[in-house]
Amino acid sequence: MFNRYRELREKRDNLNQILKREIGLDFTSTLILIFFVFGTVVIFAGYFVGLIKTNDFISAFILWFTAVVILDYTKETHDLKANSDRTLKEIRKQNEHIENQLRIEQEPYLVIKDHIVIAGSDPGRLHIIMFKNIGRGAALNVLATTDPEGKISIIEASNPHSVDLGPGEVNNGWAIDENQVIKGLKEQGVSIEDSVVLGIPDESSLRESEKFKADFYIFLWYQDQLGKKYKTVTKIRHSGAFFKVMENRRENI
């Protein structure tokens, strides 16, 4: 039974290829086939019962055939448009994937290294921060602040206001202006007057539930080569003779 069905289907397909080549109709479409057969039966029935005269029979059949051709053309045009829309959608999806991959390849990721160096004066003052670009793309226009809005640079005036770092590149010494640090910390809600070292409690003097009081944040602001902006939020903790890095977290702006 299955083989017989397959043979009939192959014969239908062969006949359809011949008809499509000779008269331009695609009878693999169920709608076109039903439409054509129905109209043909109606015309012949009308002829045999006398509703259609002999002189009008050929004209009626030609008009009906023309209508079927127009319907078939309209269907093919619609199918071509649908296929074109699907292809265009796939191309857009592929382009978006390529753009995302390109952006990932060009994303920088700055982190503050180890700890903040403290100057040897008495009392000690914040002195130098070191950071590294661990991302795959260049980090441009790097700026460091302690205020969450990125408006108060904490870099000492004799240093460049901003720097650029390539992938894997390290900046081993950016001098800090502690007065600017204190201004920014006040924006974080930290009450300090003259010295970060004296104003931020040492974690060793705090109970476990109060360790957060030894923390503050430094923000690194930068952008990639495509102009997309990023921010690294670094948690710093006062721990004995160090201000150590607890966490680096990059955020998109």
N, C-alpha and C positions, 0 to 999 in steps of 0.2 A: 504493500500500500504506500509506504513512504517513498520507494523508488518511483512508483507511478506518479506520485505528486511532484517529485523532483523533476521528472521528465516533462510533465505538463508546464511546470514553472519555467523550465529552460526554453520550451517552445514558445511560451508567451513572451519571454524576454527577447528571443530572436525575432519574433514577429514585431515586437515593439521597436526594435532597432531599425528594421526595414521601414516601418511606417514613419518613424521619426526622421529617417534619412530622406524619404520620398515626399512626405507631406508636412513634416515639421511638428507633428503632435506626439506628446509623451503619454502613452497609455499605461505606463506603470503607475501613474497617479490615479488612485481610485476615484477621486472626484471627477477628473476629466473623463475617465472611462464611463462612469455612470451617467454623466451629463450627456456624453455623445450618444450612448446607446439609447437612453431615454428619449432624446430628441428625435433620433432616427426612427425609433418605433412609432412615435407619435405622428411623424410625417407620413410614414408608410401606411399607418392605420387610417389617417385622414384621407389618403389617396384611395385606398381600397373601399372605404365607405362613402366616397364621393364628396367629402368635405373640401378636398383639394383637387382642383381640376388638373388635367394632364399638362396644360400649358404652364401652370403655376408650380408643378411638382419640382421641376429642376431648380427653379428660382428659390423655392422654399428650402430645398436641401442645401443649395449654395449659401444662402443666408444663415442657415443653421450651422453649417460647417465653419463659416466665417466667425460666428459667435463663439464656437468652441475654440478656434484658433486664438481669438482675442483672450478668452479665459485662460487658455494654456500659457499664452505670452505673459499675461498679468501674474499668474502663479509663479512662473519661472523668474520674473523680475522681482517678485516679493521674496522668493527663496534666495536669489542672488544677493539681495539687500540684507537679508537675515544672516547669510553666511559672511558677507562683508563686515557686518556689525560685530559678529562673533570674532572674526579674525582681528579686527581693529581693537576689540576689547582685550584679546590675548596679547597683542603687541604692546598695548598700554601697560598691561600687567607685567610683561617682561621688562619693559623700560623702567617701571617703578622698582622692580627687583634689582635691576642693574644700578639704578641711582642709589638705592639703599645700600647696596654692597659697596659702591664707590664712596658713599658718605662714611660707612663703617671703616673703610680703609684709610680715610683721611681724618678720623676723629682723634683729637689729642686727649690726654688725660693727665692733668698735673696733680702731683701729690707732694706734700711737705715731708721731707725726710727726717726720720729719727727724732730730733728734738731741736728746740730753739737754743742757740748758744747765748750764754749770759756773760756780760762783761764783768771783769774782775773788780770793778769799783765797789765801794762799800757805801750804801747797799748796792748789790748787783743790779744791773739793768739789762733788759732784753737787748740783744746786740745784733745777731745775725740769724736769718732763716735760710735754709737750704731746701731746694725742691727739684723734682725730676719729672720729665715728661715720659710717662710709661705708655702713652698711646701710640698709635701707628701714624698719626699725622702731626704736622707742625702746629704748635700753640703760638698764636700771634697776639701781640699787644697784652701781655700778661701784666695784671695789676693785682696788688695785695692790699686788703683792707680788713679792719675789724668791725666796721659798721655793716649791717646786713644789706644796705642799699648800694654799697660799692662807691661811695662818694668821697671817702676820706682815705687817701693813700697812706700806708704806714711806712713807706720807704723813705729813708733819710735823704734829704734834699740833694746831697752831692752825688747820689746814685741816679741812674736812668729811671725815669718815672715808670716806664714799662719796658719789658724785654720780649724777645722771641726765642722759642726753644724748639729745635727739631726733634724728631722721634728718638727717644732714648737719651736725649741731652740732659745734662745736669747743670743747675746753677748752684754753685757752692758758696755763695756769699752775697747776700743782699742785706745791707745794713738797715736796721729798724730805727725809726724815729718814735721813741716811746711816748712822747706827748701825743702824737697822732694815734698811737695804739689806745691810749687812755680815752681820747675823744670818741673813738669807735666803740670801745667797750661800754661807755655810758649809753650808747645807742642800743646795746644789748641788755641794758638794765643792770650792769655791774657797777657798783659804787666804788670808785677808786679816785684818789686825789693826786698823788705824786709818783707812786711806784707800783708797777704790776707785781713785782716780786713780793713787796710788802702787802699789797692790797688783796691779792688772791691767796687764800689760805692753802697751806701745804696739806696734801691728802693724808699724810701720816698723822695729822692732828685731828682728823675727822673720823666720825663713826662711819660704818659702811653705808648707812642710809643717807649720809650727808656728803658723800664723795663728790656729788655733782657741783658742790660749792667750790671745788678746786678746778672747775672746768671753765673754759671760754672758747670762742671760735675765731678762726681766721678764714677769710674768704679769698680765694684766688679766682680772678675773672680773666677770661681769655676767649679767643675765637679760632675757628679753623680756617683753611684756605678758601672755603666757599662762603665765609662770612657768618656761619652759624655760631652762636654764642653759648658759652658754657660757664659753669661756676663749680669750683670744688670747695666743699664745706669741710674744714678740718677742725676736729675737736682736739684742743690742747689741755693738758692737765698739769698743774703744779705738783711735782713729785720730788721732794727733797731739793737737791741742787739743780734739778732739771725742770724744764717745761717740755714734757714729752708728748709726742703725737699719739693720740688714742685711736683716731679714725679719720680716713679720707673718703669723702663721698661726693662723686661728681653728679651735677644736675644740669639739665638743659634749661636754658633761659628762654 
